[in-house]
Amino acid sequence: MKNTKHFAAHDFLMKNYLNLPWSKNYKKVLSLDGGGVRVIASIIFLKKLEESTGKSIFELFDYFIGVSAGGANALLIALNQLNATELEKFWSQKNLEKIMIRSFWDRRTFFQNKPKYKEEFKVNLFKTYFQGSYLKDSKKPVAVLAYDLEKRKPRVIASYTDDKMMSRTVACATSAAPLYYPTVKTEDDSWLIDGGVVANNPCLIGYNEARKYFNTNKIKVFSLGTGINRKKIDGESSIDWGAFGWLRNDIIGVLIESHLDHDILYDLIGDNYLRINSSIGDVNYVMDDYSSKNLAKIRSLGEQWWNRFGSQSLEFIK
């Protein structure tokens, strides 16, 4: 006859092992910012991390979260188990040329009154990679951030809560940046846009989601940015700016480069949070400059990050 008390105690200990005071087993979250083509800098950094550890990104982390282009990368890692070299191929100049074909109306009008890019090429690229997979098919937990237009609130779409969502739909939704791509209708009849409009750095959301998913506070968050535009904005000149003036002076960058989530998470978990980011330097701040010259600068930025943060990162994830 089974000792039910013994088994009950064993199950309790196994479920709560991570919360025991002497446990050193932390669950590691990879958090990926949005930033258009500038996500290539974070991919170059991840490539160096894989080379140094001999392990894939999928193996190194337990939970993945991203927003916008970073959300697409989180999905490709968790669902397709792409390594950094394969992610770099996904963001090749050839693919960027396909997904950033300007719409008929954008080419023929001075004022943009339609999304800048056609959606069909981005949809087809995601179809090629995700095929007919659903978010629930992920081998490890993954989440992305989007914004629900009709409910007017952010939405976390996760592999463990949204079992009817197709992977390619979710990838399109989290990267549907206003002005650039059309709004996306999902399998549950929601209308979603890029989650970067509320939190381009999803580190805090990732921590909270992972804490609930794994039922533990022993969480480490490794957060990768896409560079910060440090160019000074002329405050006095801004008095007279309308829509065109603000767009010319990087209002989108102003809106998505908030440090609030970063500051809050560091206050919460201190050294269990590591943020990799810096000024973009001479990289073009716009999110869709896929010229060879700019892509080379973005890759160089990723290498600079590794030279600066590589040793600290290896210590953090071991």
C-alpha positions in Angstrom: 0.0 0.0 0.0 1.4 3.4 -1.0 2.3 5.8 1.8 0.1 8.8 0.7 1.6 11.1 3.2 5.1 10.4 1.9 4.1 11.0 -1.7 2.2 14.2 -0.8 5.3 15.6 1.0 7.5 14.6 -1.9 5.2 16.4 -4.4 5.1 19.5 -2.2 8.9 19.6 -2.0 9.4 19.1 -5.7 6.9 21.8 -6.6 8.4 24.3 -4.2 12.0 23.4 -4.5 12.9 26.6 -6.2 11.5 28.6 -3.2 13.6 26.8 -0.6 16.1 29.2 1.0 19.1 27.1 0.1 18.1 26.5 -3.5 20.5 28.1 -6.0 18.5 27.1 -9.0 17.2 30.3 -10.7 15.0 30.3 -13.7 16.5 32.5 -16.4 14.4 34.9 -18.5 15.6 36.3 -21.9 13.9 39.6 -22.5 14.2 41.1 -26.0 13.4 44.8 -26.9 11.8 46.0 -30.1 13.6 48.3 -32.4 13.1 47.3 -36.1 16.4 46.4 -37.9 18.4 47.4 -34.8 17.4 44.0 -33.2 20.3 42.7 -35.3 22.7 44.2 -32.7 21.1 42.0 -30.0 21.4 39.0 -32.3 25.1 39.6 -32.8 25.5 39.7 -29.0 23.6 36.4 -28.7 25.8 34.9 -31.3 28.9 35.7 -29.3 27.1 34.3 -26.2 26.5 31.0 -28.0 30.1 30.8 -29.2 31.4 31.4 -25.7 29.2 28.9 -24.0 28.9 26.2 -26.6 25.1 26.2 -26.0 22.2 27.6 -28.0 20.1 30.4 -26.8 17.2 27.9 -26.4 19.3 25.8 -24.1 20.7 28.8 -22.0 17.3 30.2 -21.0 14.1 28.9 -19.4 11.6 31.6 -20.5 11.4 34.0 -23.4 9.6 37.3 -23.8 9.8 40.0 -26.5 8.0 42.8 -28.1 7.8 43.9 -31.7 10.9 42.6 -33.7 12.2 41.3 -30.3 8.9 39.4 -29.9 9.4 37.8 -33.3 12.8 36.7 -32.2 11.5 35.3 -28.9 9.0 33.2 -30.9 11.6 32.0 -33.4 13.8 30.9 -30.5 11.1 29.2 -28.4 9.1 27.6 -31.2 11.7 26.9 -33.9 14.7 26.7 -31.6 16.6 28.9 -34.0 20.2 29.7 -32.9 21.6 33.2 -33.3 23.2 32.4 -36.6 19.8 31.3 -37.9 18.2 34.4 -36.5 20.8 36.6 -38.3 19.8 34.8 -41.5 16.1 35.6 -40.8 17.0 39.3 -40.6 19.1 39.2 -43.7 19.1 42.2 -46.1 17.3 40.0 -48.6 14.4 39.3 -46.2 14.3 42.9 -45.0 13.9 44.1 -48.6 10.9 41.8 -48.9 9.1 42.8 -45.7 9.8 46.5 -46.2 8.3 47.0 -49.6 6.6 50.4 -49.6 2.8 50.5 -50.2 1.4 52.0 -53.4 -0.1 55.0 -51.5 3.1 55.7 -49.5 5.1 56.0 -52.7 2.7 58.4 -54.3 1.8 60.8 -51.5 3.8 63.3 -49.5 1.7 62.8 -46.4 1.4 59.2 -45.3 -2.2 58.2 -45.1 -1.7 54.4 -45.2 0.7 52.0 -43.5 4.1 52.5 -44.9 4.7 48.8 -45.8 2.6 46.0 -47.3 1.8 43.3 -44.8 1.7 40.3 -47.2 5.4 39.9 -47.5 5.9 39.9 -43.7 3.0 37.4 -43.3 4.6 35.1 -46.0 7.9 35.2 -44.3 6.4 34.2 -40.9 4.4 31.5 -42.7 7.6 30.1 -44.1 9.2 29.8 -40.7 6.2 28.9 -38.5 4.2 26.9 -41.0 0.9 25.9 -39.3 2.2 25.8 -35.7 0.3 27.2 -32.7 1.8 29.2 -29.8 1.0 26.3 -27.5 3.4 24.1 -29.5 6.4 25.9 -27.9 8.8 23.5 -26.0 9.5 26.3 -23.5 7.3 29.1 -22.2 7.2 32.2 -24.4 5.3 35.4 -24.3 5.0 38.6 -26.4 3.5 41.9 -25.8 0.8 43.5 -28.0 -1.8 46.2 -27.7 -5.5 45.5 -28.0 -7.0 48.5 -29.9 -10.7 47.8 -29.1 -10.1 47.1 -25.4 -7.5 49.9 -25.3 -5.1 48.0 -23.1 -1.8 46.0 -23.3 -2.1 42.2 -23.9 0.4 39.6 -23.0 0.1 36.6 -25.4 1.7 33.5 -24.0 2.2 29.9 -25.0 0.6 28.7 -21.8 -2.6 30.8 -21.9 -3.5 31.4 -25.6 -3.8 27.9 -27.0 -5.8 29.0 -30.1 -3.3 31.5 -31.4 -1.2 30.6 -34.4 2.5 31.4 -34.1 2.6 33.4 -37.3 -0.4 35.6 -36.3 1.2 36.4 -32.9 4.5 37.3 -34.7 2.6 39.6 -37.0 0.6 41.2 -34.2 3.5 42.0 -31.8 5.4 43.6 -34.7 2.5 45.6 -36.3 4.2 48.9 -35.6 1.7 51.8 -36.1 2.5 53.8 -39.3 4.6 50.9 -40.6 2.3 47.9 -40.7 -1.5 47.3 -40.6 -3.4 46.3 -37.5 -3.6 42.5 -37.1 -6.8 40.5 -36.5 -6.1 37.4 -34.5 -7.8 34.0 -34.2 -9.9 35.2 -31.2 -11.2 38.3 -33.2 -8.9 40.8 -31.4 -7.4 43.7 -33.2 -3.8 44.1 -32.1 -0.8 46.3 -32.8 2.8 46.4 -31.7 3.2 46.2 -27.9 6.1 48.6 -28.1 3.6 51.4 -27.8 3.3 50.6 -24.1 6.5 48.8 -23.2 9.4 48.4 -25.6 11.5 46.8 -22.9 9.4 43.9 -21.6 11.7 42.9 -18.7 9.3 43.7 -15.9 6.4 41.8 -17.6 8.8 38.9 -18.3 9.8 38.8 -14.6 6.2 38.8 -13.4 5.0 36.2 -15.9 8.0 33.9 -15.2 7.5 34.3 -11.4 3.8 33.1 -11.8 4.6 30.4 -14.3 7.4 28.7 -12.4 5.8 29.5 -9.0 9.0 31.0 -7.6 10.7 34.3 -6.9 14.1 32.9 -7.9 14.1 34.6 -11.3 17.0 36.1 -13.2 16.2 38.4 -16.1 18.7 39.0 -19.0 17.5 42.0 -21.0 18.8 42.9 -24.4 18.1 46.4 -25.8 18.4 47.7 -29.4 20.3 50.9 -28.7 19.2 54.4 -27.4 19.1 57.6 -29.5 21.0 60.1 -27.3 20.8 63.0 -29.8 19.6 66.1 -28.0 16.1 67.4 -28.9 15.9 71.1 -29.1 13.2 72.0 -26.5 12.8 75.6 -27.6 12.2 74.6 -31.2 9.7 71.9 -30.2 7.2 74.6 -29.1 6.1 75.1 -32.7 6.2 71.5 -33.9 3.1 69.8 -35.4 2.9 66.2 -36.4 5.5 66.5 -39.1 8.0 68.2 -36.8 7.6 65.6 -34.1 8.0 62.7 -36.6 11.2 64.4 -38.0 12.6 64.6 -34.5 12.1 61.0 -33.4 8.9 61.2 -31.4 8.6 57.4 -31.8 12.0 56.9 -30.2 10.9 59.3 -27.3 7.8 57.2 -26.7 9.5 53.7 -26.7 12.8 54.5 -24.9 11.3 54.8 -21.4 13.6 53.6 -18.6 10.8 53.1 -16.1 10.4 49.3 -16.4 14.2 49.0 -16.2 14.4 51.1 -13.1 11.5 49.3 -11.3 12.9 45.8 -12.1 16.3 46.7 -10.8 14.8 48.0 -7.6 12.9 44.7 -7.2 15.6 42.1 -7.9 18.9 44.0 -8.1 21.8 41.9 -9.3 19.4 39.2 -10.6 18.7 41.6 -13.5 21.2 42.4 -16.2 20.5 45.0 -18.9 22.6 45.1 -22.1 22.2 48.4 -24.0 24.0 51.6 -24.9 23.8 54.7 -27.2 23.3 53.8 -30.9 26.3 56.0 -31.7 26.3 56.6 -35.5 23.6 54.0 -36.2 20.6 55.5 -37.9 17.9 55.9 -35.3 15.0 55.0 -37.7 13.8 51.5 -37.4 13.7 50.6 -41.1 17.1 51.6 -42.5 18.4 48.3 -44.0 21.1 49.9 -46.1 24.3 47.9 -46.2 26.1 50.8 -44.5 23.7 51.0 -41.6 23.4 47.2 -41.1 27.2 47.1 -40.8 27.1 49.7 -38.1 24.3 47.8 -36.2 26.5 44.6 -36.3 29.4 46.6 -35.0 27.2 47.9 -32.1 26.4 44.3 -31.1 30.1 43.5 -31.1 30.8 46.5 -29.0 28.3 45.3 -26.5 30.0 41.9 -26.3 33.4 43.5 -25.7 31.8 45.6 -22.9 29.3 43.2 -21.3 30.5 39.8 -22.4 32.3 38.7 -19.3 29.6 40.0 -17.0 27.0 38.2 -19.1 28.8 34.8 -18.9 29.0 35.2 -15.2 25.3 36.1 -14.9 23.9 33.1 -16.8 26.1 30.4 -15.4 
